[in-house]
């Protein structure tokens, strides 16, 4: 599956909501990266502020 980076969006913290975890390091995620994987399918991956810089640098 080839992923093409599309955009980033911030995660809004919800009181008493489920904490989102960074895909790379396991810390609290603050950003969502959207990837197009073909057709009309979009994959959303969550990253912390440190790891998201690596995602955008690879794109």
TIPAVO-979619 format. One line per 3 residues: number of its first residue (from 1); their letters; for each residue x, y, z of N, C-alpha, C. Coordinates in nm, 2 decimals, always signed. Atoms other than C-alpha are relative to their C-alpha. Layout:
<recs>
NUM> a> X,Y,Z,X,Y,Z,X,Y,Z ~ ...
</recs>
This chain:
<recs>
1> xxx> +0.08,-0.12,+0.00,+0.00,+0.00,+0.00,+0.09,+0.12,+0.00 ~ -0.08,-0.13,+0.01,+0.16,+0.33,-0.11,-0.09,+0.11,+0.05 ~ +0.07,-0.12,-0.06,+0.06,+0.63,+0.10,+0.05,+0.13,-0.05
4> xxx> -0.04,-0.13,+0.05,+0.06,+0.98,-0.04,-0.05,+0.10,+0.11 ~ +0.04,-0.10,-0.10,+0.07,+1.25,+0.23,-0.08,+0.11,-0.06 ~ +0.09,-0.10,+0.05,-0.21,+1.50,+0.19,+0.00,+0.13,+0.09
7> xxx> +0.00,-0.12,-0.09,-0.23,+1.73,+0.50,+0.00,-0.04,+0.15 ~ +0.00,+0.01,-0.15,-0.21,+1.78,+0.88,-0.12,+0.07,+0.05 ~ +0.10,-0.08,-0.07,-0.48,+1.88,+1.12,+0.03,-0.03,+0.15
10> xxx> -0.02,+0.01,-0.15,-0.46,+1.94,+1.50,-0.11,-0.08,+0.06 ~ +0.09,+0.08,-0.07,-0.63,+1.71,+1.74,-0.06,+0.09,+0.11 ~ +0.07,-0.08,-0.11,-0.88,+1.89,+1.97,-0.02,-0.09,+0.12
13> xxx> +0.02,+0.07,-0.13,-0.86,+1.77,+2.33,-0.14,+0.01,+0.05 ~ +0.13,+0.01,-0.05,-1.20,+1.66,+2.46,+0.00,-0.04,+0.15 ~ +0.00,+0.03,-0.14,-1.25,+1.67,+2.84,-0.06,-0.14,+0.02
16> xxx> +0.04,+0.14,-0.03,-1.29,+1.31,+2.97,-0.01,-0.09,-0.13 ~ +0.00,+0.08,+0.13,-1.23,+1.19,+2.61,+0.12,-0.10,+0.00 ~ -0.11,+0.09,+0.02,-1.00,+0.91,+2.50,+0.12,+0.07,-0.05
19> xxx> -0.13,-0.06,+0.04,-0.64,+1.01,+2.48,+0.05,-0.07,-0.13 ~ -0.05,+0.05,+0.12,-0.50,+0.97,+2.13,+0.15,-0.03,+0.01 ~ -0.14,+0.04,-0.02,-0.16,+0.79,+2.11,+0.08,+0.02,-0.13
22> xxx> -0.09,-0.01,+0.11,+0.13,+0.87,+1.87,+0.03,-0.14,-0.06 ~ -0.03,+0.13,+0.07,+0.18,+0.59,+1.61,+0.15,-0.04,+0.02 ~ -0.14,+0.02,+0.00,+0.56,+0.62,+1.63,+0.05,-0.03,+0.14
25> xxx> -0.06,+0.01,-0.13,+0.65,+0.67,+2.00,-0.09,-0.03,+0.12 ~ +0.09,+0.04,-0.11,+0.34,+0.61,+2.21,-0.03,+0.12,+0.09 ~ +0.03,-0.12,-0.08,+0.33,+0.97,+2.36,-0.14,+0.05,-0.05
28> xxx> +0.13,-0.05,+0.03,+0.01,+1.17,+2.35,+0.01,+0.07,-0.14 ~ +0.01,-0.05,+0.13,-0.08,+1.26,+1.99,-0.06,+0.14,+0.00 ~ +0.05,-0.14,+0.01,-0.14,+1.63,+1.90,-0.04,+0.03,-0.15
31> xxx> +0.02,-0.02,+0.15,-0.16,+1.60,+1.51,-0.05,-0.12,-0.06 ~ +0.04,+0.11,+0.08,-0.34,+1.39,+1.26,+0.05,+0.02,-0.14 ~ -0.05,-0.01,+0.13,-0.17,+1.32,+0.93,-0.10,-0.08,-0.09
34> xxx> +0.09,+0.06,+0.10,-0.40,+1.24,+0.63,+0.08,-0.05,-0.12 ~ -0.07,+0.06,+0.11,-0.28,+1.01,+0.36,-0.10,-0.06,-0.10 ~ +0.08,+0.06,+0.10,-0.44,+0.91,+0.03,+0.06,-0.13,-0.04
37> xxx> -0.05,+0.13,+0.03,-0.40,+0.54,-0.04,-0.06,-0.06,-0.13 ~ +0.05,+0.04,+0.13,-0.58,+0.53,-0.37,-0.15,+0.00,+0.00 ~ +0.15,-0.01,+0.01,-0.94,+0.56,-0.49,-0.05,+0.11,+0.08
40> xxx> +0.06,-0.10,-0.09,-1.15,+0.75,-0.24,+0.04,-0.03,+0.15 ~ -0.03,+0.05,-0.13,-0.97,+0.60,+0.06,+0.11,+0.09,+0.06 ~ -0.09,-0.09,-0.07,-0.80,+0.83,+0.32,+0.03,-0.07,+0.13
43> xxx> -0.05,+0.06,-0.13,-0.59,+0.69,+0.61,+0.04,+0.11,+0.09 ~ -0.04,-0.10,-0.10,-0.56,+0.90,+0.93,+0.09,-0.07,+0.10 ~ -0.10,+0.05,-0.10,-0.25,+0.84,+1.15,+0.03,+0.12,+0.09
46> xxx> -0.02,-0.10,-0.11,-0.19,+1.02,+1.48,+0.14,+0.00,+0.04 ~ -0.14,-0.02,-0.04,+0.15,+1.17,+1.58,+0.01,+0.11,+0.11 ~ -0.04,-0.11,-0.09,+0.30,+1.38,+1.86,+0.07,+0.11,-0.08
49> xxx> -0.06,-0.11,+0.07,+0.45,+1.71,+1.77,+0.14,-0.03,-0.04 ~ -0.14,+0.04,+0.04,+0.80,+1.56,+1.76,+0.00,-0.09,-0.12 ~ +0.00,+0.10,+0.10,+0.72,+1.27,+1.54,-0.06,+0.05,-0.13
52> xxx> +0.07,-0.05,+0.13,+0.50,+1.46,+1.29,+0.10,+0.07,-0.09 ~ -0.10,-0.06,+0.09,+0.80,+1.65,+1.17,+0.07,-0.10,-0.09 ~ -0.06,+0.10,+0.09,+0.95,+1.33,+1.04,-0.10,-0.05,-0.11
55> xxx> +0.10,+0.03,+0.10,+0.63,+1.25,+0.86,-0.01,+0.10,-0.11 ~ +0.00,-0.11,+0.10,+0.62,+1.58,+0.68,+0.13,+0.01,-0.08 ~ -0.13,+0.00,+0.07,+0.99,+1.56,+0.60,+0.01,-0.11,-0.11
58> xx> -0.01,+0.11,+0.10,+0.95,+1.23,+0.42,-0.09,+0.02,-0.12 ~ +0.09,-0.02,+0.11,+0.67,+1.36,+0.20,+0.05,+0.09,-0.11
</recs>
